[in-house]
Amino acid sequence: MVEVPPGGSGRKALVTISKLRERAERPPACRRCSGRSWWNGWRVVFPTVAAAVAGLVERWELPVPRAKCSSCKHGFTCYPPGIYPRRQYQLDVVAAVAAAVALGAQPLARAAGAAHASATSARRWTAWVASLSRPRELLAVAARLDPDAPAGAGLSIHPAGEARRSCAARVLAALEHVGAALVRRGLALAARTGLGRVLGWQHEAHGDVYGLVAGVRHLSPAMALGGKEAAG
């Protein structure tokens, strides 16, 4: 299950990841038209990531390369593995805070404090997780990925209900099943939580980015290896 971060202020150091100012000879093909792309400079982002020590976070200064399509002129950023686009607080951090609220029954301010975030952010993240998908749909994905796994085991300890925390708890638990199934299928995933693994996989496989405010808000139905549509 998702770890619930302990109380306390945690650590949020600014870490410059200069060694990542490296890139392949050519960027990947354009996701819009599959055309060839060329490198088009760099941008610097400042993601807040889960540190190696559980319950602690770090703020990185991270250069990431930009590319542009030669055909449709679409510009895009090529993020390294484990860094999710358009999000300062990365998915493992969000998962830990939401888990502290939904699974650990921590007050919003205490849960958010471990990530140096606000109680408002903790409330919004919990609501966002609760609305990402239906647990039964996630468990169906886990069963397709690994038919022999006991998908859904342990989910019953989180009572069903319409309350936001209850919904978030069940979604987080179901995401852990999918994330574990992906790892058993041999995918190399940098994230440690089910939320990070599943959304990271969706981004790498299909280009989907799930925004908190704008953009796609619910998990794609194309949740199967190879991009096949989920049945019914």
Secondary structure, DSSP 8 states (H G I E B T S, - for coil): ------SS---EEEEE-GGG----SS----TTT---EEEEEEEEE--EEE-SSTT-EEEEEEEEEEEEETTT--EEE---TT--TT-SB-HHHHHHHHHHHHTT---HHHHHHTTT--HHHHHHHHHHHHTS--HHHHHHHHHHH-TTS-TTTTGGGS---SSHHHHHHHHHHHHHHHHHHHHHTT-----SSHHHHHHHHHHHHH---B-SSSSB-S--S--STTS-----
